[in-house]
Amino acid sequence: MLRRGSMALPPTFVPGFHDEEAVRKIKYNPLGNTGLLVSHLSFGGGPLGGRNTYGCREFEEAQGIAAVQEAIKKGINYIDTAPWYGQGRSEELLGKALKDIPRQAYYIGTKVARYETDPHKMFDFSAEKTLRSVDHSLKQLGLDYVDVIQVHDIEFAPNLDIVINETLPTLQSVVAAGKAHYIGVTGYPVSLLKQILERSNTKIDTVLTYTRDTLIDDTLKQYLPFFKEKGLGIITAAGVAMGLLSNSGPMSWHPAPDNIKQVCAAAGKYCKERGVELGRLAMHYAISQPGTDTHLVGMNSVELLRSNIDILRNGLSDQEKQILQEVKTKYLDTIKPCHWENIEVNEYKKKIEKST
């Protein structure tokens, strides 16, 4: 770490490039035992894929590039992307945004195994495809290496054996070749992440899960001691539960059951009537939870970036804090259970069976 006076700066700080005052206001955490020191808030590249990724709103390319560049200058130093996001658009746009930024200034993770919207071509955990995917991602990003290479959504694999015996050992060879530094696994069912860690002979450095430590679902907390004991970097995403915890509500494709959507919609209405945005409350709650090393927040505009940095730095107003407690008590704490495990996987299997 660089030290100026009594304040510490992360290893990613580049004099003359960064906004030093802004960087000093960012909290940094060790990413498990990787040796990386990552910003508490990190840049989720999913929305850079546009409408082809989870129905994200469209945006001007220049907006997305500006958001990435300002985020890094302000001290956000971890970026997450994947070939799945816009079927390559996210990685391509990141490549344009990063070409004029010092490589020292950021860490970046991408993924393998999830690719196209066609159910028959969506997932491929094979060694051959994995190697091709890594090379293609590096080309799209304009980089010689990524810091973290991850297996995307392991719950969709035909079985865990292929991930353990083929995908992960292939990623180990990618690391040996210098094309990545660390290996991660991602998925919605936290229990499955634990299971693969217990079974794998390949060293896994990070885990990424989403919507599992939020106002409506704290499943991750049950597994934190195990992950910490293993020295894993812990990455969470989707603090607003993929739009459920917002005044405007989720996209129509959201996999949550109707009862969960109805309660969250009522909570959003309650907030809106009081001039408060439920998404801000949910984001603040998520990034305030202990144990996670970095919180991915999907962004594709400077406006969104500044809003999220404001929540990180300044927290909630007294009114927002009060409404948060009211919304929890009246609505969100009443949803039990509050998850959608297996729903997406089962729907995916039905589509495959129906079209064969």
N, C-alpha and C positions, 0 to 999 in steps of 0.2 A: 504493500500500500504506500502511496505517496502521502507525505505529511506536510502540510503547510500550516505553520503555527501549531495550534492544538487540535486541528481538524484533520481527519483522515479522508483520503480519496481512494477510490477503488483502482485496481490494476488496469482497468479499461480506460481510465482517465487519460486524455490526450491534450496536453497544453496547447492552446491556440485553436483547438477545434471545439472543445466542450464549453458550455456555459457553466463556468466553475461554481458560481453562486447557486445555480439550480442543482448541480450535481451534489453539492454539500447538503441539500435538503432531502435527498433520497436515501432511504434505508437500504442497506445491502446485507445479504445473508449468504453464508456458505451453502453451496449446492451439494449437500451431503458430504461425501469424502472425495469429490472430484477435484477440489482445489479451486474451483471457480467461485467467485464472489459475485452473486447476481442481485440485481435490483429487486426489491420487494414486489414491485409492480413490473410486469413484463409485457411485451408487445405480441399479441395474438394475431397471426397473419391470416386467419380464416376469412374475415370479411374482405380481405384483398382479393378473394376469389370471386366476389360479386354474387349475382343471383344463382350461379351454378353451385354455390356452396351454402347449404342450409337456408336458402332464400334470403341471403343478406341483401341489403338494399344496394342498388347500383350507385356508382360514384365516378367522378372524373379521375382518370389515372393520375393527373398532377396532384390531386388532393391526397391520394394514397401515398404517393412518393413523398410529399411534403410532411405527412404525418410520421412516416418512418424516420425521416431525417431529423425532424424536430425532436422526436422521442429520444433518439440516441444523443443528440446534443444536450438535452435536458437531463441525461443520466440514466435513462432506461437502457439497460445493456444486454437484456436477453430477448431474443426474437424466436418465435415458434412458427413453423409453416409445415406444409405437406404437399405432395403431388395431388392429393385429393381436392385441395382447396382451389376450386375453379378449374380442375383438371390441368393444373400447371400454371394458371394465371397468377396465383399468389407468389410462387417462386420466381416467375418471370419479372413481375413488378418489383419484387424485393431486389432482384439482380440490378434493375435500373436504379433503384434508390440507394443501393449500397456501393455502387461503383466509384463514387467520389468520397466515400467515408473510410477513414483509416481502419484497417482490419483489426487493429488492437482495440478499437473502441467498442466492440460488441462481441457477444457470444450468440450463436444461432443453432437451433435444432430443427431438423426436418425428419421425415418419416418414410417408411416403406410399407408395402402390403395393401394399401387401399388406394384405388386409382380412378376408375370410371363410373359413370352413373348407371350403365347397363349392369344389372345384377350378375350376369354371367362373367363380366369382366371387372367387377368392382374390387374383388379381393384376389390377391395372388401372393402366397407366402413362400413360393419356391426360391431356391438359391439363384437360379438363372435370372428370374425377374428382379430379385432383390439387387443383384449386382448391376443390372442395367439401370435400375431405378436410381441408385446412388449416383452413378455417373451422369445420368440425365439431370438430376437435381443440382449437382455441382455445376454443370454447364448452364442451367437456367439461372442459378444464383451468381455465376461468374466467380466462383470460389475454388480454391484448391482443396479445402476441407470444411466440414462442419464440426462444431464442437460436440453435438449430441445427435446420434442417429437412433431413431426409435421404431419399434414395431407398432403399427397403427391399429388400434381397436382389436386386440387379440381375441375378444369374445366371438368374432366372426370367423375365426379360423375353423376349418373342418374338424380339427381337434387340436389340443395343445401340443401333441407330439410333434407335429410339423413345425411349430414355432420353436420348440425346444431343440429338436434334432436337425433342423434345416435353416430356418430364418436366423436364429440367434448365432449359431456358429458361422454363418455367412457374414453377419455383421462383425463378428470377431476378426474375420479376415479383412474386412473393410478398415477396421481400426489398425490392424497390423500394417496395412498398406499406406497408412497416414491420411486416409480420406475422411476419417472421423476420429474423435478422441474418446468419446464415451458412448455407451449403449443404454438405451432406455426402452421401456414398454409402456403402452398406453391402453386405456380401456375404461369403460363405465363401471363394470362390476369389480369393486375393490377386492372382493374375495378371490377373484380370478388372478388379479395381480399378485396377491400373496401366494397363491398356489404355484404360479409359474416361477416365482422367486425361490420357492422351496424345492422345485424340481430341476431347475436349469443348472447345467454344468458350465454354462457361459456366464462370465461375470456381468451382472446387470448393475448399472450405476444410478439410474433414475427411474422414477415412476411418475406417470401423469394420469390424473383422472379428472373428471369434470362434473359439476353440479353436486358433488358429494360432501361439501362442507359449506352449506348455505343456510339461509333462514328456514328452509323446509327440510333439509336432509343433512345430518352430520355423521353419516356412515363412516367417513374417512377417519374420524377420531378413534374409532375402535381399532384401527390398523396402524395408527401412527407409531405406537411403541415398537411394533415389529419392524416397520420400515426404518425407524431411527436406529434400532439395534443393528440392522444390516448396513448402516452407513449410507443409505440411499438419499439422493436428492429428491425432494418431494415437490412436485409441480401440480398446482390445481388450476382449473379453468372454469369459466361460465358461472361466475358468482351471482348472476341474475337468473340462473337456471334456464338458460337459452330463451330468455324473454318472458318466462312465466312470472318473474318478479319484476314487473314493470307496469306502468300505468296503461300502456298500449297493448300489453299482452303478447303471447307468443305467435309465431307463424302457424298456419293451419296444419303443417306437417308434424308439429311437436308430438312426441310419443307418449306424453303423460296421459293417464286416464282422465275421463271427464270430471270426476269428482275433484281431482287436484286442480284442474284448470278453472273450475267454477269457484273454488275457494280463493285461489290466487287472483282471479278476476275481481272478486268482491273486495279483496285487499287493495287492489289497484284503484278501484273506484273510490274506496274510502280515502286513499291518499290524494287522489285527484281533486276530490271535493274540498280538501283542506289545503290545496295549493302545494302539495309535496309530491315529488317523484319517487315512487316505490323503488325504481332502479337504483337511485342514489343510496337509499337506505340499505338495500341488499348488497350493493358493492362495498359500502363501508363495513358492513357486518362481515362479509367474506374476507376482506383483506385484514381485518382485525383478529381473525382466528389464529391462535398459536400453532406452531408445528410445521407450517408450510414454508418452504424456502422462497418460492416465487409464485405470484398469482397472475396467470395469463388473462389479459383482457383484450378481446377482439376490437380492433380499431381500423378505420380506413379514412379518417379525416382529422385535421388538426383540432377541430371543435371537440370531437370526442376525446381526443388525447388530453386536451386542457381540462376538460371536465373531470376525467379520471385522476389526473395529477392533483387537481384541486381537492378531491375527496381524500386522496392519500395524504396530502400535506395538512389540510385544514379540518378534516373530519366533518361532522354534522352540526347544524345549528341546534339551539336548545329546542326549537319547535320540532325539528326533524327527529331529534332523540326521543321526544315525547310520543310523536306519531309512531315511531318504530316500536316502542313498547306496546302501544295500543293495538297496532296491527298484528303483532305477535300474539298477544293475548286473545284478541277477538277472532282472529282468522287462522294465522299460519300454524300456531301450536296445536290446532284442532285436527290437522291432517295426519292421520296415522294409518298405514305406513305411507311414506311420501317418496316413492321412487317408481321407476318403470323398467326395472331389470327384466330381461328376456323378451320384452315386447318388440323391440326393434329386431332382435335376432330372429325371433319367430316369424315376423313379417318378411324378413329377408329370405328365410327358408321357404316360405309359402310362394314367394315370387319365383324362386328358382324352380320349385316343383311344378308350378303352374305353367311355366314356359318350356318345360322339357318333355 
